[in-house]
Amino acid sequence: MEGHILFKTIVLPVALLGAFAGAHADEGQWQPHQLPQLKAELKRVGIDIPAEKLADLSKHPMSAIVSLGGCSAAFVSDAGLVVTNHHCAYGAVQRNSTPEHNYITNGFLAKTRAAELPGGPNSLVYVTDKVENVSERVLKGLTADMSGRARHEAVEKRIKDLIAECETDKMYRCSVPAFHRGLEYYRIRQMMIRDVRLVYAPSDKIGNFGGDTDNYEWPRHTGDYSFLRAYVGKDGRPADPSPDNVPYKSKDFLVVSAEGLKAGDGILLAGYPGRTSRYKLPAEIRFARDTAFPLKVSELQADLAVMADATQGDAASAVRYASVVKSINNVLKKTQGLLDGFARKDIAAIKDGQDAEFRAWYAKQPNVSATLLAELDAAIASDMALSEEEFAWTVATNSDLLKSARTVYRLSQERQKPDAERESGFQQRDLAFIKARLARLEQSYVNKVDQARFEAGLKRYAQLAPKNHPQGLDALLPAPGAVAALYQQTQLADTAKRLAWLDKDQAAVAQSDDAFMQLAVKLYPVELALEERRKEIDGNLERVIPQYMQAVIAWKKSQGKPVYPDANSTLRVTYGTVSPYSPRDGITKGPFTTVEGIVEKVTGKAPFEAPQALLDAVKQKRYGQFRDPALGTVPVNFLTSADTTGGNSGSAVMNKRGELIGLNFDSTYESITKDWYFDTAITRAIHLDIRYMLWVMKEVDHADNLLQEMTIKYPKAAKK
């Protein structure tokens, strides 16, 4: 290892093995291999599955947990049937919708395999089958005197080599993410299934009941579920979409339990959480709170307003942008929730106290670097300064057509290099993704809307502080008034012509008379300069932050506190109990909502509309075996203390035996700051109760074919 060995007793493979002495919060997004350390915790919440079994990705239930590349999901039959959130399949629903066949509003159910619809090029299922620690291979021989850029590029080259070695069999997609901000690296091998079809999604009057009004709120009454199916070639290997493909024979799947659960019951949750920032320093929190997040909120609000204006009175354009708007609205509410959370609780001040305590402890340790913390503070300051310029760049280039042109030109540049030397994202392994991204543009693109977004973005960019404008960019950008002409002088909006550019060399792209291609060529030096500075800063961060994290882990271990890595879109397991919470003095919010609450909320207007068939079933109390004995009705959503974040959408919520009893889909508004600070008193995850899903399938949508396909465990008192 470069630099100082902080503690002789802490070597990399052991860094994460800290005992969980005395802690009992349900905090922690644990790597599966860490679970044997948590036997006492799992026993405390009532989990019966042996920790060693949970740590084994080839065994039930972990072998049934999959990623959708941004959402989580699980197999629920041996024929590749996958259950996830409605909002995770929303893109596929939207892509297959037209004003005549609006599956968003009306829902979609394939009664036969032949009726299943293509999910689209970005509908993918990833099955993780191997995880190995490759820290030594990534970090060996790196020296303290390397420049940030040289270090970053050395790490990137090693990661590329590890990936190439892993992907000799083309059925796999491999990655080497960093854990603990660069302290450890694991190579993850996943089978990537690329023929994924839409099987069933209820109406958004169920799947998105409450819409953005209820997003991150409790009580909640949302049936946030949908079903996809993974298809492979007849040889059982992933294949491009084809009518000849067959359902993937999933070697494992989750039994669905309609037996229910009650307050205090323990749960397991497994999925692919995206990003958390639990180990950020106080300066990073203040930057997010005071600068980055307020800018982000105003930018998202402005972009949404432009799209609303540009699609007004145009149903076809509104459908095309429905998924884009939904996604931006979700990010907006989360970012605003973080700001509100920072205002409600001074997390920076809490972190100040923790940081001061840590620095005092660190100063007393033998043989530690006297300069590490100063180097750390300097690297973080540089990172924050550059991020403001990167933000300004995104505002100035807010056009899907420009992004496409930039992608095409960059690919033509990278293609001149040997594959191993190309930038990540532009290697041979990435070409199918690039093609898919360019192909699906038209599904969420309208010329007039993109033009409006670009013009407005340029105007907002001009209002940003000049010191944050990337050097040389201002002179290269078109004036807002000149944007309309660009759209008249381009053929990139035509899918066939756009895709044809992928086969052109750098000279052909550079000499193009297409207005957007010309703009992409002009902007490239600025984009490259930002990238080069980013590499230098990231390399410096990758040098000092792992040393810092090594010390933090030792400090936390000395206190008996949990030591787990921040989320990074890799498979994690968390646990908790069904729990109410008190957001404010005198208010306690219970852990369950019921179908009666839907009736109470219904106004007959979006987002509080419900299908008449659902309202009739509630009125007639047709609850059957899905009636909870304590509640006397069908539960809809429930709360637990599990540790979740974005990316956990669609995560399987399991009972003590590993049976599916819910789907994670949201958090309470008060919980949003958990990405930065986990407050056990108020942090609650929101889940769909699987009994509500099954009830809707039976009583409202008559999805009998899927009910028969799944293995469902019904309450003992009721007959199937």
N, C-alpha and C positions, 0 to 999 in steps of 0.2 A: 504493500500500500504506500501511496505517496504521502508526503507530509509527516505529521507526528502520529505515532501510534498512541491513541488517547488513553487506552486502558489495556494492559496486557491480557486481561481476562476476556476482553470483547473482541473476538474475531468475527469476520463477516457472517459465516454461516450460523453463528450462534446469536447474532445480534438481536434476532427477533424471538428468542426462546424464553424471554422473561416470564417468570412465574406471575400468576395473576393473584398475588397474595392479598387477601382481604378486600379486594374491590368487589362491589356487587351491583354496579350499574349495568344496564343492558346496552352499554356503549361498546362499539367495536365492530368493524367490518372485517371479519377474520378471513385470512387465507385458509382454505380447507386443511392444509398440512399443520396449521396451528391448533386445530380443535382438540387434539389429545391433551393439550395443556389446560383445557377449559372444562375438564370432566366435572369438577365441583360445580361450576356455573351452570352447565347443562342439566345436571342433576337438580340444582336449586330450582330451575324453572320447570322441571318435570319432564325432560326429554328422555325417552326410553332408548333411542337409537345409540349404540356404542359410538363414542367419539372417533375411534379408529376406523369405523365403517364410514362415517361422515367425511373422513379425510381421504378416502379412496374414491377417486373419480370414476373408477370402473364399476363401482357398486351402487346399489339403490340406497338413497334416492338421488345422489349427485349425478349419476349417469343419465338421469332424465331431464336435467336442467340445461337449457340451451340459451344462446344469445341470438338476438336478431340484428346485432350491430347497432346499438343505441337503445334497445329495450331488452327485457328478459322474457323468458317463456319456459314452457315445460311440455314434454311429450305426455299425452294422456291416452294413447292407444299404441298398439304395436304396428300400426299402419301410418306412422309419421304424422298423426294428428297432433297439432300444437295449440295450446291455449295461451293467450296473452291478453293485454288490454285492448279495448276498442281503439283508444287513441294511438296505439302502436301499429295497428293495421289501417289507420285512417287514410294514409297515403294510397294504399291498395284499393280501398273503398272509393276514394275520390277519383282515382285514375280510371276506374271502371264505370263511373257515373256519367250520365249525360242528363240534360234537362228532361228527356223522355223517360230515362231509367235512372232515377235519382236514388241510388242505394244509400246515400248519406241519410236522407229523410225517411226512406221506406225500409231500410235494412236489406240484407241479402242472405239467402239460405240456399245452398246447393243440396238438393235432396239426393243427388247421385254424384259419384266421382266425376262423371263426364261433364256435369254442370258447374264444376269448380272453375273459378276465373283466375287468369294469370295475375300474380301479385305485382309484377313489374320488375324491372332490372335491379332495383335496390331492395327487393324483398329477398332476404337471405337468412338461412338458419346455420348457425355455427355450433358444432358439437365439440366441446373441449375434451380431448382424450389424453393429453400428456402435459405436465408442467415440470420443468427442471430448473434448478438454480444454476445460472451460468455467470454469476458475479465475477468469479476469478477470471474467466475468459474475456470478459468485457473490460475489467479494470486493471489487469496485470500489466506492470511495466509503465504505467502512466506516471509522469514525474511532475513535481511541484513547479518546475521552471517552464513547463509548456505554456504557450499562449492559450487564451480561452478558446480561440478558433481551432488551433491545432489539436487541443484536447478533445473538443467537441467532434471534430472530423474523425479523429482516431476511434472514439467510442462509436460513432455512426458506422464507420467501416466494419468494425468488429460485429456490430449488430446485424448489418447487411450480410456478412459472411455466415453468421449463425442462422439467419433466416434462409439463406440460399441452401445451406446444408440440410435444413429441415424440410425444404420444399422440393426435394428431388422427386418425391411422389406428388403429382399435381392435384391429388384429391385433398391435400392439406393446405391450409393457410396458417402461416406461423407469424409470431410477433415476439419481441423482446422488450416488454415495458420495464420501466424503472420503478422500484419500490422504495419508500422512505426517501423520496427526493434524490435518488441516485445512489443510495447506500447498497442496495441489492438489485440484481437483474434476474428475471426468470424468463426462460423460453417457453412459450405456450403454443402447443400444436392443436389446431382445430380443423375438423372436417367442415368444409364450407359447401353447403347445399344451395344451389342457385336456381332450382326450379321450385318455387314456392307459390302455392295457389291459395286464393281466398275461398274459404269454405262457408263461413257464417259470421255475420256481424249484425247485431240487432240495430234497429233504428237509432239514430242519434238522440231521439226522444227518450231512449233508455241508456244507450252507451255514453251519451254526453249530457244527461239530464242535469240541469243547473248551469251548464256551459261555463263561460269565464266568470260569471257572477259567483258560482259556488267553488270555483277552482281554489284549492288550498284552504277551503273553509270546512267547518264542522258545526252543526250536523250536515251530513252528506247523504245523497240518495241516488248514486250513480251506478248503473250497471256496466261498468267499464271492462267489458270482455269481448273477445272475438276469437275465431278459430281459423288457423291456417293449416295447410298440409304440405309436408316436404316430399318432393319427388326426386328419384334418381334414375340412372340408366338401368337397363335390365340386368347388368352385371353388378348392381348394388352400389356403384360408384357415382359420385356427383356428376351431373351432365347438364349441358345447356337445355333450356326449356324445349320440350318436344312432346307431341302427342303419344310417342312411343314409350315415354318414361313411366315408371311404376312407383307407387307409394313406398317411401323409405321404411324399411323394417327396423323400427327403433328397438334396440336390444333391451331397453327398459322404458317404463312409463310409470306415471304416478296413478295410484288408485285414488279416485275422487270420493271423499267422505261427505255424506249428507247428515252425518251424526251430530254435527254442530259443536259448538264450544261455548263456554261461559266466562264471565269476568274472573280473572285470576289464572285462567288456563295458560300454560306455556305454549309457545309456538317457535318454529324454526322458519327462517326465511332465506332463500338462496337465489342469487341473481348476479347481475353484472353492473354494480353501481358505477356511475361515471366519474365524477370528480368531487373530492372534498379538500378542505384547506385547514385541517385541524392543527397543523404544525406551523402555520404562518406566524411571522413575527409581528409585534405590535405596529411597526411602521407599515407593513403590508396591509394590515387591517385598516389603518387610518387612510391609506391611499385608496383602498376599495370604497370605504365609507364616504370619504370627502370628495373624491375626484372621479374614479373610474365608474362606479355604479350610478351616480347622478347623471353623468354624461351618457351612459348606456341607456338609462331609462328615457331620457329626453329623445335620444336617437330612435329608439324603438317606437315610442309614441308617435313621433313625426312620420316615420316610415309607414306605420299602420294607417295614419290619417290620409297619407297620399294614396295608398292602395284602396281605401274605402271610397275616396273621392273619384278615383279613376275607374272603379268598377260599378259605381252607382247606376242603377237602372239597367245593368247588363248582366243578366243571369248567367250566361255562358262564361263570361270572364270571372264572375264571382266564384263559380264552381272551380275553375282552374286555379284560382288563388286560395281556395278554402284551406288547403293543408298548410300553405305558407303562412297564412294569417293565424291559424290555430297555433302553429309552432312558435311564432313570434309573440303572440299573446301569452303563451305559457312562460316563455323566458322573461317577458316583461313583468308578469305578476310575481315570479320568483325573485327577480332583481329588486322590485319595489318592496317585496316582503323582507328581503335581507336588509334594505335600508330602514324599514320600519322596526325590524328586530334590533338593529344597531342603535336606533333611537331609544328603544324601550329598555335595553340592557346594554350598558357600556362594556362591550366585549373587549374593546381595546384596553380599557382600564384593568379588566380582569387579567388580560394577557400581559399587561405591564407588570402586575404583581408576580405572575408566574415567571416572566422573563427575568425580573430582578432576582427572584429566588434562585432560578437556574444559574444566573451569572455569578451569584455569590457562591453557590455550591461548586461551580466550575473552577473558580479562582483558587479554591482550596485543594483541588485535585493535583496529584503529582504528575510531572512530565507532560503537561499539556501545552499547547501552542499559545504563546502570549499574544499573537497577532490574529488568531483565527476569528474572533468575534468582530474585530474592526474590519477585516477583509470581508466578512459576511455582510456587515452593514453597508459597505461600499458597493458590493456586488448587487445587493437588493436595490439600492438607490439607482444604479445604472439601469437595472431591469425596469423599474417603474417609469423612468424618464423615457426609455425607448417605447414602452407600451403605449404612451400617449401619442407618439408619432404613428405607431401601427394602427391605433384607433382612427386617427385622422385619415390614414390611407383607406381604411374600409369605408368610411363615410364618403370619401371622394370618388370611390369606384363602385358605388352601389348600383350595379347593372348586371343582370344575368347574362346579357349578350357580351358585355365586356369581359366578364369572368370566363366565358367560353373562349373568346379570342385569346385571352391571356393563357389559358390552359393549352390551346393548340400551339401557340408560339413557343411556350416553355417546353412542350414536348419535342418540338422540332429542334430546339437547342440541345436538350438532354440526349436526344437520339444520336448526336454526333460523338458521344462518349461511349466507351465500353459499358456494358450494362451494370457492372459492379460499381462503377464510378458515378453513375447517375444519381441525382437527388432522389431520396425516398419519395414515393408517390408518382415517380415517372420512370420506374423500371419496367422491364418486360412484364413482371408479375402484376403491374398496376394497369396495363393497357385495357383490359376488359372493364375495369371500374371506370376509367376515363371515358371509354366509349359509351358505357351505360349512362353515365352522368350527362353526357352530351345528348344522348338519344332521348332521355326522359325530360329534357328541358321543355319541350313543347307542351307537356302535360300540365305544367304550371307556369306558362308563359303567354303573355299577350303583348304585342308591340307597344300599344299606347300606354299600358301600365308600366312596363319596363322603362319606357322613355320618361314618364312622369317621375318614377323613383330616381332615375339618374339625374335629371334636372334638379330635383329637390335636394338630392344628396350633395350636389356641387354647391348649391346655395348655402346649405348648412356647413359644409366644409369651410367656406369663405368666412363664416362667423366664428370658427374655432381660433384659439390663440395662435398668432403667427409662429411663436416659438415651437409649437407642436406640428407645424406643417413640415413634412419630410423635405429635405434639401433638394431643390431643383424641380419639385413637383408642380408648383403653381404655374410655371411657364409652359408646362406640357398639357395641362388640362384644357378641355374645350370650355368656352363660356356657356352658361346655361342656355342662352339664346341660340347657340349653334348646335345644340344636341339633336334637335329634330332632323337636321340635314344628315347627321350620321346614320339615323335609322332609314333614311331614303337611299343611302349609298352603301348598303350592306345586304348580303344574302345569307347571313348567318342565322337568321330566323327560320330558314328553310332547313329542315332536319337532314335531308339527304346531302345538301350542299355543305352543311356544317360538318357532318361525319366524313365527307370526302377529304376535308382538310387533314384528317388524321394520317393520311398516307403521303402527304406532301413533305418535302424536305425543307430545311431552314431557309434556303435561298428563295424558294417559291413563296413561302409564307412572308418573308421579309419584303418581297417585291409585289405583294398583293395590292390591288387597288381598292380592296374592301375597306371601308372607313374604320370599322372596328379593329380589323387586323392591323391597320396602320397605327391606330391609337395604342394597341397592345405593344407593338414594336417600340413606339416612342416611350412608353411608360416603363419598359423592361429594366433599363439601368437603375431607375429609382427603386423598383421592387427588389432588384438584386442587391443594391446597397443596403436596404433595410434588412434583408436576409443575412448578409455578411456580418452586420453589426449584431444581429440576433444570435448568430453562432458564437461570436466572441463572448457576449454576455452570458449565454447559456453554458458555454464551456467553463467560465469562471464560477457560475453558480454550481455546476456539476462537480467542481473541485472542492468548494468550501462547504456546501450544504450537507453532503454526506458526512463530513467530519463533525459538523454541528449535530446532525441527527444521531450519530453514534453516541455523542455525549448526552443528548437529550434522552435517548433510550436508557443509558446507564443511570441517569438521574431518576427517571420514572421508575425503573426497576428498583432503585434504592428506596422508593416510597411505596412499592407494591401496587403501582398504577398500571392500567392496561397499556400494552404496547402493540399497536397494530398499524399497518401502513395506511396512508390516505387512499381513498378509492381511485382507481385508474382504469376502469372498464374491464377489470378481470374478475373472475369468479370469486365471490365472497359469500360467507355465511354469517348471518346474525341471528339473534334470538331475543325473546322478550315475553311479555305476558299481556293478555287482554286487559287493558287498563283505562279507567276514566282519567280525566285531568282537570285542573282548575286554572283557567287562563287568567282570571282576575279574582280578587277577593269576593267571596260570596257567591261565586259561580262555579258549579261543577258540571262538566259535560260528560254524559254517560258513554259507555263504550259501544253501544249498539244503536242503529237506526232501523226502522221497519218500513214495510210497504205503506202503512197508514200515513207515514210522513210524506210520501210522494203525493198522496191525495191532498194533504194539507197544503203542499207547496204549489200544486197545479194552478196555473192562471189561464191556461188555454193559449198562451202566447210564448214564443221562444224566449229564454231557454227552459221555461217551465211548462212544457207540453208533455203529455204522456199518451201513448196509444190507448184508444178506447178499450181494446181487448184487455189491457192491463188493469185499467180502472174498473172494468166490469168484474174481473177476477177477484179484485180486492173487495169490491162491494158485496160479492157473493161469498166471500171468505173461502174461496177454493184453494186452500193452503196445502191440503194433503199431507204427505210425509215431510214436507219442508217447513211445517209449523214448528217453531221453537216452543218447547213446553213451558219455559219460564216467561217468555215474552207473549205467548199466545198468538203469535202471528209469524210472518216470514221476515227474518232479518235481511237488511239490504247491505249495509256497510258496518265495519267495526274498527276499533282503535287498538293498537298495541304499542308497547314501548320499544319496538325493534328499531335498530339504527339503519336508516335508509337514506337514499338521495336519488337525484336524477339518474336514469339508467336502470334503477330498480323497478321501473314501471313494468308490470307483467310478471314480476318475481313471484314464484310459488310460495305461498304461505302454508306451512305444513303443521299438522298436529304432532303429538309426541311420538307417533309411530311412523311419521314420514308420509302421511296421506294428505292429499290436497284439500285444504279447507277454505282457501281464500286466494285472492290475487292482490298484490300490492299495487296501488295506483297513485297515491298522493300522500301529502303530509298536511298537518294543520298549519294555519298561517303563522302561529306562534313558534312553530318548529323550524321555519325556513333557515334561521341562523345556525341550525345544527351543522351545516356544512363547514362552519368555522368554529363553533363551540357547542358541545353537546350538553344541554341542560336537562338533567334527568327528570326534573319535576314537570316540565311542560312539553317535552319532545314526544310527539306521537305520530305514528305512521297510520295512514288510512287504507283499509283493505276492503275489497269486495268480498262479501260472504258468499261462499260457493253455493249455498242453499238458494240464494236469490237468483243466481245464474241458472241453476237447474230448474227452478220454478218458472222463470220466464221462458226457458226452452220448452218446457212441458205445456204450460197453460196459455202462453201468449203467442209464441212463434212456432210451436209444434215441430220442434227440431228432433223428432223421435228417432231419426236415423243416427244422429250423433249420440243421443242418450243411450241407444243400444250399443253403439261402438265403444263407448267408455266403460270401464269397470267402476261401478258406483256402489259404495257401501251405504245402505240406508239404515235409519234407526232401527234398533232391534224390535221395537214395538210395531213397526209398520211392515207391511209386506210389499215386496217389489212389484 
